[in-house]
Amino acid sequence: MANNGAVSISVTLDKSKTPYRLYVDQRSQHNEIHSQRGTITVKWHLAGDAAGGAFLQLSGNEPGFAWNASGPPDGVFGAPHLAADGKSLSIVDEQPEYLGEWTYTLRARIDGTVYVGEPLHLTATRGSSDPIIRNK
């Protein structure tokens, strides 16, 4: 399948709560990706107060990206990919026609401390004519 696009999502440090947590930019409550066909890459990147940190490795007990409970069926998304500098991670939606909702968690080390994001939902739905992925 051709790669039809990507969406880039900022992840910052939310200092309004104790303990501090990673915050995924919700831009009007949803990050939406419209696709007619082909693959879509979802990329999270550390920004703002988190820019000096790095996502945790993708293996181990507390990986930088993890599906909570049961993740999507095999083949819907590719394996997560961590950039060499750890400042971003991405996942490819290989079947944009597949519908469902799955919960994931992000983790990053910033100034020596590991921060965890609130569990988020990656939802693949079909709008009027295009599939949509919502990060809510």
Helices and strands as residue ranges (DSSP letters): E 3-14, E 21-24, E 32-34, E 39-46, G 48-50, E 54-55, E 65-67, E 81-82, E 88-93, E 100-110, E 113-116, E 120-126, E 131-135
